[in-house]
Amino acid sequence: MSGLPRLALRAPILAYRYSLSMFMGRTCRYLPSCSEYADEAIARHGAWAGGWMAASRVCRCHPCGGDGFDPVPRELPSGATWSRPWRYARQAKSPVCEHVVER
């Protein structure tokens, strides 16, 4: 029964990866892709911590976000507890979108 929350979160990721992702194009700013990252984070760290890590990664994946190699951490970040879920997310530096021109 303990694997049910993980399966419940991983099933939509796999469904996206093998259906909608094929039509949208398999281009991601990060390696591993966001769906691979989410799947691995949930499998490695569980539904709660992995889910927060995945949500953080998806929120960073936008035109003004980062890019490059960003693997799932082997261990949970220090200071991360179930009552402070924002600590599971990697705290990236505030990105500046240089190609956007303010008018």
Contacts in CASP RR format, 6 or more apart in sequence:
PFRMAT RR
TARGET T0000
AUTHOR 0000-0000-0000
METHOD contacts of the structure
MODEL  1
MSGLPRLALRAPILAYRYSLSMFMGRTCRYLPSCSEYADEAIARHGAWAG
GWMAASRVCRCHPCGGDGFDPVPRELPSGATWSRPWRYARQAKSPVCEHV
VER
5 46 0 8 1.000
5 47 0 8 1.000
5 48 0 8 1.000
6 42 0 8 1.000
6 43 0 8 1.000
6 46 0 8 1.000
6 47 0 8 1.000
8 47 0 8 1.000
9 42 0 8 1.000
9 47 0 8 1.000
9 51 0 8 1.000
9 54 0 8 1.000
10 39 0 8 1.000
10 42 0 8 1.000
10 43 0 8 1.000
13 35 0 8 1.000
13 38 0 8 1.000
13 39 0 8 1.000
13 42 0 8 1.000
13 54 0 8 1.000
14 39 0 8 1.000
16 35 0 8 1.000
17 35 0 8 1.000
17 36 0 8 1.000
17 39 0 8 1.000
21 35 0 8 1.000
26 33 0 8 1.000
28 34 0 8 1.000
28 61 0 8 1.000
29 61 0 8 1.000
29 65 0 8 1.000
29 66 0 8 1.000
29 67 0 8 1.000
29 68 0 8 1.000
30 37 0 8 1.000
30 57 0 8 1.000
30 61 0 8 1.000
30 66 0 8 1.000
30 67 0 8 1.000
30 68 0 8 1.000
30 69 0 8 1.000
30 70 0 8 1.000
31 68 0 8 1.000
31 69 0 8 1.000
31 70 0 8 1.000
32 40 0 8 1.000
32 70 0 8 1.000
32 71 0 8 1.000
32 72 0 8 1.000
34 54 0 8 1.000
34 57 0 8 1.000
34 58 0 8 1.000
34 61 0 8 1.000
37 53 0 8 1.000
37 54 0 8 1.000
37 57 0 8 1.000
37 70 0 8 1.000
37 71 0 8 1.000
37 72 0 8 1.000
38 50 0 8 1.000
38 51 0 8 1.000
38 53 0 8 1.000
38 54 0 8 1.000
38 57 0 8 1.000
38 58 0 8 1.000
40 72 0 8 1.000
41 49 0 8 1.000
41 50 0 8 1.000
41 51 0 8 1.000
41 53 0 8 1.000
41 54 0 8 1.000
41 57 0 8 1.000
41 72 0 8 1.000
42 50 0 8 1.000
42 51 0 8 1.000
42 54 0 8 1.000
44 50 0 8 1.000
44 72 0 8 1.000
44 74 0 8 1.000
45 53 0 8 1.000
45 72 0 8 1.000
45 76 0 8 1.000
45 88 0 8 1.000
48 82 0 8 1.000
48 85 0 8 1.000
49 76 0 8 1.000
49 80 0 8 1.000
49 85 0 8 1.000
49 88 0 8 1.000
50 88 0 8 1.000
51 88 0 8 1.000
52 85 0 8 1.000
52 86 0 8 1.000
52 88 0 8 1.000
52 89 0 8 1.000
53 72 0 8 1.000
53 73 0 8 1.000
53 88 0 8 1.000
53 89 0 8 1.000
53 90 0 8 1.000
55 89 0 8 1.000
56 88 0 8 1.000
56 89 0 8 1.000
56 90 0 8 1.000
57 70 0 8 1.000
57 90 0 8 1.000
60 66 0 8 1.000
60 92 0 8 1.000
63 97 0 8 1.000
63 99 0 8 1.000
64 95 0 8 1.000
64 96 0 8 1.000
64 97 0 8 1.000
64 100 0 8 1.000
65 95 0 8 1.000
65 97 0 8 1.000
66 92 0 8 1.000
66 95 0 8 1.000
70 90 0 8 1.000
73 90 0 8 1.000
76 88 0 8 1.000
77 87 0 8 1.000
77 88 0 8 1.000
77 90 0 8 1.000
79 87 0 8 1.000
80 87 0 8 1.000
80 88 0 8 1.000
81 87 0 8 1.000
END
